[in-house]
Amino acid sequence: MSASGGANERRLPRGTAKRLRDLRLHWETLEWALSEIGDVFRRDIFVAAATSTDPAERTKVFAIERGFEVLVNTMNQLAQAALVDFGIRKPGEDFSANAAYRDLQNEGILSAERCDRLMELNRTRNELQHDYPIVRADRLYDAVSLLRAEFGPFMRNYSRWVKTRLAEQDDGETAPRQP
């Protein structure tokens, strides 16, 4: 699943393919925002920027926070969409991102540990969006660090799974389950 497209991406539903194309930009945007804090993403510098009274410093943190939210949202949506696309979940079924990660774990795509870490990222995203004052700069720092560690492995697992499912469909071995 490359951001540039390819035969497998063209067979995916348009929404999933678009999210995959946008993913690289979201990742690069977050990494750019992190570089604005410094050459190395250090807790002390990040916390100082987050607690600064200088609007320019705080804006850097807001850009990181938003980049984190967008990237986690996109990962959540990809997990949910693939489960519907491959007939594991029914179209129109309402299910959370955490339920999607558990389903991916049940499908053998994610380890229990990775599933738990992705669910933690989602919980932090929810807290940031709904209860920002209780989320300290240290918590956001930890979440961004975890996202940076988990993004690549998640995408490799997800991409392998999607490619395998598409190949199985091409071979007629596995058709999407009908709801």
C-alpha positions in Angstrom: 0.0 0.0 0.0 2.1 2.8 -1.1 1.0 6.4 -1.0 1.6 6.6 -4.7 -1.0 4.1 -5.7 -0.7 0.8 -7.5 -2.9 -2.0 -8.6 -4.0 -3.0 -5.1 -4.9 0.5 -4.2 -7.1 0.9 -7.3 -9.2 -2.1 -6.2 -9.8 -0.6 -2.8 -13.0 1.4 -2.3 -12.4 5.0 -3.1 -12.5 6.2 0.5 -9.9 3.8 1.8 -7.6 4.5 -1.2 -7.9 8.2 -0.6 -7.1 7.8 3.1 -4.0 5.7 2.2 -2.9 8.5 -0.2 -3.4 11.1 2.4 -1.6 9.2 5.1 1.9 10.1 3.9 1.0 13.8 3.9 -0.4 13.4 7.5 2.8 11.7 8.6 5.1 14.2 6.9 3.0 17.1 8.4 3.4 15.7 11.9 7.1 15.2 11.4 7.5 18.7 10.1 5.6 20.1 13.2 7.9 18.1 15.4 11.0 19.5 13.7 9.8 23.0 14.6 10.3 22.1 18.3 13.9 21.1 17.6 16.2 18.7 15.8 15.4 16.0 18.4 12.0 15.6 19.9 12.9 16.1 23.6 10.4 16.1 26.5 11.9 19.1 28.2 11.8 21.3 25.1 8.3 20.1 24.2 6.9 20.7 27.7 8.6 24.2 27.8 6.9 25.1 24.5 3.5 23.7 25.7 3.7 25.7 28.9 5.2 28.9 27.4 3.4 32.2 27.4 4.8 32.9 24.0 2.1 32.3 21.4 4.7 31.3 18.8 6.0 28.5 21.0 2.5 27.3 21.9 1.5 27.3 18.3 4.2 24.7 17.6 2.6 22.5 20.2 -0.9 23.0 18.8 0.4 21.9 15.3 1.8 18.8 16.9 -1.4 18.1 18.7 -3.5 18.5 15.6 -1.0 16.4 13.5 -1.3 13.7 16.2 -5.1 13.8 16.1 -5.3 13.7 12.3 -2.9 10.8 12.0 -4.6 8.7 14.7 -8.0 9.5 13.2 -6.8 8.3 9.8 -5.3 5.1 11.2 -8.6 4.5 13.0 -10.6 5.1 9.8 -8.4 2.7 7.8 -8.8 0.0 10.4 -12.6 0.4 10.4 -12.9 0.7 6.6 -10.9 -2.4 5.9 -13.1 -4.5 8.2 -16.1 -3.4 6.3 -14.4 -3.7 2.9 -13.5 -7.3 3.6 -16.9 -8.3 5.1 -15.7 -8.7 8.6 -18.1 -5.9 9.7 -21.4 -5.0 8.1 -21.7 -1.8 6.1 -23.4 0.8 8.2 -22.5 -1.0 11.4 -21.5 1.4 14.1 -18.3 0.3 15.8 -15.5 2.1 17.6 -11.9 2.4 16.5 -11.0 0.3 19.6 -13.4 -2.4 18.4 -11.7 -2.3 15.0 -8.3 -2.8 16.6 -9.6 -5.8 18.6 -11.1 -7.2 15.3 -7.7 -6.8 13.7 -6.1 -8.6 16.6 -8.6 -11.4 16.3 -7.8 -11.6 12.5 -4.1 -12.1 13.5 -3.0 -8.7 12.0 -2.1 -7.1 15.4 -0.5 -8.6 18.4 -2.3 -8.0 21.7 0.4 -5.6 22.8 0.2 -3.6 19.6 -3.6 -3.6 19.8 -3.4 -2.2 23.3 -0.9 0.5 22.3 -3.1 1.6 19.4 -6.1 1.7 21.6 -4.1 3.9 24.1 -3.3 6.3 21.2 -7.0 6.4 20.4 -7.9 7.1 24.1 -5.4 9.9 24.2 -6.8 11.4 21.0 -10.3 11.3 22.5 -9.1 13.0 25.7 -7.3 15.7 23.7 -10.4 16.4 21.7 -12.9 16.3 24.6 -11.0 17.2 27.8 -7.8 19.1 26.9 -7.2 20.8 30.2 -6.6 17.4 32.0 -4.1 16.2 29.4 -0.7 17.4 30.4 2.1 18.2 28.0 3.9 15.1 29.3 1.0 12.9 28.2 0.9 14.4 24.7 4.7 13.9 24.5 4.3 10.3 25.5 1.5 9.7 23.0 3.3 11.4 20.1 6.4 9.3 20.9 4.3 6.1 21.0 2.6 7.0 17.7 6.0 7.5 16.1 7.0 4.1 17.3 3.8 2.3 16.3 2.9 4.0 13.0 5.4 2.1 10.8 4.8 -1.4 12.2 1.0 -0.9 12.1 1.1 0.2 8.5 3.3 -2.7 7.5 0.9 -5.2 9.1 -2.1 -3.4 7.7 -0.6 -3.3 4.2 0.4 -6.9 4.2 -3.1 -8.0 5.4 -4.9 -5.8 2.8 -2.6 -7.1 0.0 -3.2 -10.7 1.0 -7.0 -10.2 1.2 -7.0 -8.6 -2.3 -4.9 -11.4 -3.7 -7.2 -14.0 -2.2 -10.2 -12.2 -3.7 -8.4 -12.2 -7.1 -7.7 -15.9 -6.8 -11.3 -16.5 -5.8 -10.2 -18.0 -2.5 -12.0 -15.5 -0.3 -14.8 -13.3 -1.4 -15.9 -10.5 0.9 -18.4 -11.9 3.4 -21.9 -10.7 2.7 -23.7 -9.0 5.6 
